[in-house]
Structures are given as C-alpha cells and as structure tokens.
Amino acid sequence: MNTNLATVADEFELVLTGTPVYGWRLRSISSAARTRTGDRRWLRVGTEREEHLGPYWTGLVDANAITGVPKPLVLSTTQWAAPRLGRRVRADVLTWIDARPCATTEVLRRPIDLPDAWWTALRDSLQAINRTPTDRYNDRKPREGKVRAVFGDQVADSIRIAISWSTQHGDLHWANLAGPDFALLDWEMWGVHPTGSDEAMLYLRSLLVPDVAERVHALFVDVLDSQAGRAAQIRAAAALLHRAHEHADLVEPLHRHVRPLINELTPRQVRHQY
C-alpha cells in the first residue's frame, strides 16, 4: 500500500507531506499532500477484491453530486487492476479540509465542545443529503440479518413495517465528522438506506457522553422519535452489538437504551424475551 501511495503521488505530481493513515482493515491508505504550486490536497488509495466491488467503490467521486454539504471534493481519480492479487486499486485526489476529526474512534468517549454553528451545519447537511436523488444502494430490500442475530426473528419482523427510505450518508460516526468548522468525511457508503439510519447511528455512538447524546437527540428529535426513527435505533443497536468486541464499553448502554424501543414497537409476547 505504501508503494501504491508513492506511485500515484508521482502520477498526480503531488508531494506527500504527512504520515500515512490506514483505513478500516487496511483497505486504504491516505496522506496529506501538496501540489507543485503548494496547494494542499488529500490523497487516498483503496483496494478491494474484484468480486467484492460494489457502489461503495465509486462513493467518493459520486458524492461530488451532493451540494449543500461541507465535504471533500474529488479532483482527480484513477484505478487499475492487480490481477496477480485478484484485486482492484483506486486512487483519488481530494480537496483539503482544514479541520480535525471530532474523535479518533467511531464511538465518542469524551466530551467535545462544538459551536452552535457546527450543530446547525450537521442538521442542514443531513437534510441536504436526504434531498439528493440517487440509485446507489437503491434496491430497498430491508437487511435485518443483524437484528435477527442479536434480538431474534420476531423483533426483526416487527420493525420491518416501520421502514421508509431516503438518501443517507451511510457511515455517520464521530471519526467521520470534522470540527470546529463542520465537515463530513468518508462517502463510500452513501446512498438509499432506511430513513433515520444516520441520526440513529450518531445518537447511539454518543451514549457514553450523555450531554452530547442529549444534544444529538434534541437536534434530531423529529426523526429519532418517529416510528421509522425508533426502528432505525433498534437496527443501529443490533449493528453495534454485532461488533461488540470493538466497543465493549458501549454494550450495556446500548441494551438499556434499546429495551424500551423494542417494548414499544414489538408485540407483548416478544417483550418478555428481551
């Protein structure tokens, strides 16, 4: 990956200026860079097996179509096959965002002081995403496998009736939010998902810092307290509990939070099982 990064930096006539940052499961490598005229850029190189390519592969460049959201723009892109490895490699040059991620992990674990304008920009941005038409991930098939695995078949079947659909960021967490000037990062997964998915994920990933969780809930109360929003929270809790080894400290707060939601949205006989 380091070799790929250096190679594409030369191809795009960029000078790497930062320490490489590795993505989830080492699927990507990124670095700060500068053009020959000194303009700052962000260079990202990602790789995936050919048989696993999907809409996320073009998510960064496709997100250029979204307006009204402070985010990086893809300026140049290239990709090539690595047949000996059975993989494809993609490189993207993005505009520089002069802000820092709000956290180093997806889950917020310490208080964060953000200006009111940041919270306003967050809500405005999610609304702008909701309004963006797209065919990305637009099969509108509920995927309740994790809900079934964590909470059982009856819970999964009960929340299906509460699903509506809209365009979502698809990976909203605190490491993908920048501040103090608001920006939203990492657009691989954006597309059509169940309504409330973004708000629910951010809310549940804030539970360890109650003041922030309350601020998120207040900001998105119209979404989170709707039937679709409550179903989205159950779905988000299942996804997070499915990866409980990554955030063991969040497990008990998730169970406490989701129990009344399940009681509200599921038949009486199911409530006694959870």
C-alpha positions in Angstrom: 0.0 0.0 0.0 2.8 2.4 0.8 4.3 1.7 -2.7 0.9 2.4 -4.3 0.6 5.7 -2.4 4.1 6.9 -3.5 3.5 5.8 -7.1 0.2 7.6 -7.5 1.6 10.7 -5.8 4.2 10.8 -8.6 1.5 10.2 -11.2 -0.6 13.1 -9.9 2.5 15.3 -9.4 1.9 15.5 -5.7 4.4 15.7 -2.8 3.4 13.6 0.2 3.6 15.8 3.4 2.0 13.7 6.1 2.2 10.4 8.0 0.2 7.8 6.1 -3.2 7.0 7.7 -4.6 3.4 7.3 -8.3 2.7 6.8 -10.6 0.0 8.1 -9.0 -3.4 7.8 -6.1 -1.9 5.9 -8.4 -1.4 2.8 -7.0 2.0 2.2 -4.0 4.3 2.8 -4.2 8.1 2.8 -1.9 11.1 3.3 -1.7 14.8 3.2 0.0 16.2 0.1 0.8 19.3 -1.8 0.8 20.2 -5.4 3.8 21.7 -7.1 2.3 25.1 -6.5 1.8 24.5 -2.8 -1.9 23.8 -2.7 -2.9 21.3 -0.1 -4.6 18.0 -1.1 -5.6 14.7 0.4 -4.5 11.6 -1.5 -6.3 8.3 -0.8 -5.6 4.8 -2.3 -8.0 2.0 -1.7 -8.1 -1.7 -2.8 -10.7 -4.4 -2.9 -11.1 -7.8 -4.4 -12.7 -7.7 -7.8 -15.6 -9.9 -6.8 -16.5 -7.6 -3.8 -16.7 -4.4 -5.8 -20.0 -2.5 -5.2 -21.4 1.0 -5.1 -19.0 2.0 -2.3 -16.1 1.7 -4.8 -17.2 4.9 -6.5 -18.7 6.6 -3.4 -16.2 9.3 -3.1 -16.4 10.6 -6.7 -20.2 10.0 -6.8 -20.5 12.3 -3.8 -19.4 15.2 -5.9 -23.1 15.4 -7.0 -24.2 16.3 -3.5 -24.4 20.0 -2.8 -25.0 22.0 0.4 -22.7 19.8 2.5 -19.2 20.9 3.6 -17.1 17.9 2.4 -14.1 17.0 0.3 -14.4 17.0 -3.4 -12.7 14.5 -5.7 -10.5 16.4 -8.1 -8.8 13.5 -9.9 -9.2 9.8 -9.9 -7.6 6.7 -11.5 -7.9 2.9 -11.0 -6.2 -0.2 -12.2 -6.3 -4.0 -11.9 -3.8 -6.0 -9.8 -4.6 -9.4 -11.5 -2.0 -11.4 -9.6 -3.7 -10.4 -6.3 -7.2 -10.6 -7.8 -7.8 -7.0 -6.6 -8.6 -3.6 -8.0 -6.8 -0.4 -6.8 -8.3 3.1 -6.9 -6.6 6.4 -6.2 -8.5 9.7 -5.5 -7.1 13.2 -5.1 -9.4 15.3 -2.8 -9.6 18.9 -1.7 -8.1 19.6 1.7 -10.4 20.0 4.7 -8.9 22.4 7.2 -10.4 20.7 10.3 -9.8 17.7 12.5 -12.0 14.6 13.1 -14.1 15.0 16.2 -12.8 11.7 17.6 -10.3 9.0 16.7 -12.9 6.3 17.0 -16.4 5.8 15.8 -17.8 6.0 19.3 -17.5 9.2 21.3 -15.9 8.7 24.7 -15.1 12.1 26.0 -16.9 15.5 26.0 -16.5 17.6 22.9 -17.1 21.4 22.7 -18.6 22.3 19.3 -20.1 25.7 18.4 -23.8 26.1 17.7 -23.0 26.7 14.1 -21.5 23.2 13.9 -24.7 21.6 15.1 -26.7 23.7 12.7 -24.4 22.6 9.8 -24.8 19.0 10.8 -28.6 19.1 10.6 -28.6 21.1 7.4 -26.1 18.7 5.8 -28.2 15.6 6.7 -31.2 17.3 5.2 -29.3 18.1 2.0 -28.3 14.5 1.7 -31.9 13.3 2.2 -32.9 15.6 -0.7 -30.3 14.2 -3.1 -31.7 11.7 -5.6 -29.6 8.6 -6.2 -29.7 5.0 -7.4 -26.9 4.0 -5.1 -27.9 1.0 -2.9 -31.5 1.6 -4.1 -32.8 -2.0 -4.0 -35.0 -1.0 -1.0 -34.7 -4.5 0.5 -34.6 -4.5 4.3 -31.5 -6.2 5.6 -32.4 -7.4 9.1 -29.8 -10.2 9.5 -28.0 -8.4 12.4 -31.3 -7.6 14.1 -32.3 -11.3 13.8 -28.9 -12.4 15.2 -29.0 -10.0 18.1 -32.7 -9.6 19.0 -34.4 -12.5 17.3 -36.8 -13.1 14.4 -39.9 -11.5 16.0 -38.2 -8.2 16.6 -36.8 -8.1 13.1 -40.2 -8.9 11.6 -41.9 -6.3 13.8 -39.7 -3.3 12.8 -40.0 -4.0 9.0 -43.3 -2.2 8.9 -41.7 0.9 10.2 -39.2 1.2 7.4 -39.2 4.2 5.0 -36.3 5.1 2.7 -34.2 8.1 1.9 -30.7 9.1 0.9 -28.3 8.8 3.8 -24.5 9.2 4.4 -24.4 5.6 5.5 -21.4 5.7 7.8 -22.1 8.6 10.2 -19.8 8.5 13.2 -17.6 10.8 15.2 -14.4 10.0 13.3 -16.1 11.0 10.1 -17.2 14.3 11.4 -14.7 17.2 11.5 -14.6 20.4 13.5 -14.6 23.0 14.8 -15.6 24.1 11.2 -18.1 21.4 10.2 -17.2 18.9 7.5 -18.5 15.4 6.7 -15.9 12.8 5.6 -15.8 9.3 4.1 -18.5 8.9 1.5 -18.1 5.3 0.4 -21.5 4.1 1.7 -23.8 7.0 0.9 -27.0 6.1 -0.9 -30.6 4.9 -0.2 -30.9 3.4 3.3 -33.7 3.2 5.8 -34.7 6.7 7.0 -33.1 7.7 10.3 -30.1 5.5 9.9 -27.6 8.4 10.1 -29.3 10.0 13.1 -29.7 6.8 15.0 -26.1 5.7 14.5 -24.7 9.0 15.6 -27.1 9.1 18.6 -26.1 5.6 19.8 -22.4 6.2 19.3 -22.8 9.2 21.6 -24.4 7.4 24.6 -21.1 7.3 26.6 -21.2 11.1 26.8 -24.7 11.8 28.0 -24.6 15.6 27.4 -23.7 15.0 23.7 -26.2 12.3 23.4 -28.9 14.7 24.6 -27.7 17.3 22.2 -27.9 14.8 19.3 -31.4 13.7 20.4 -32.7 17.3 20.7 -31.3 18.1 17.2 -33.0 15.2 15.5 -36.0 14.6 17.8 -38.4 14.7 14.9 -36.5 11.9 13.2 -35.5 9.8 16.3 -38.9 9.9 18.0 -40.8 8.9 14.8 -41.7 5.2 14.2 -39.1 5.0 11.5 -36.5 6.6 13.8 -37.2 4.1 16.6 -36.9 1.2 14.2 -33.6 2.8 13.0 -32.3 2.9 16.5 -33.0 -0.8 17.0 -31.3 -1.6 13.8 -28.3 0.6 14.7 -28.1 -1.1 18.1 -28.0 -4.5 16.5 -25.3 -3.5 14.1 -23.2 -2.1 17.0 -23.8 -5.1 19.2 -22.9 -7.4 16.4 -19.4 -5.8 16.6 -19.4 -5.6 20.4 -15.7 -6.6 20.7 -14.8 -3.2 19.1 -16.6 -1.2 21.8 -17.3 -3.3 24.9 -17.9 -0.2 27.0 -20.9 0.6 24.8 -22.7 -2.8 25.2 -24.6 -2.2 28.4 -25.7 1.4 27.5 -27.0 0.0 24.2 -29.1 -2.7 25.9 -30.5 -0.1 28.3 -31.3 2.3 25.5 -32.9 -0.2 23.1 -35.0 -2.2 25.6 -37.9 0.4 25.8 -37.8 0.8 22.0 -38.3 -2.9 21.5 -41.1 -2.9 24.0 -42.8 -0.1 22.1 -42.5 -1.5 18.6 -43.0 -5.2 19.2 -45.9 -7.4 20.3 -46.3 -8.1 24.0 -45.0 -11.7 23.8 -41.7 -10.5 22.3 -41.1 -8.0 25.1 -40.7 -10.7 27.7 -38.0 -12.4 25.6 -35.6 -9.5 25.6 
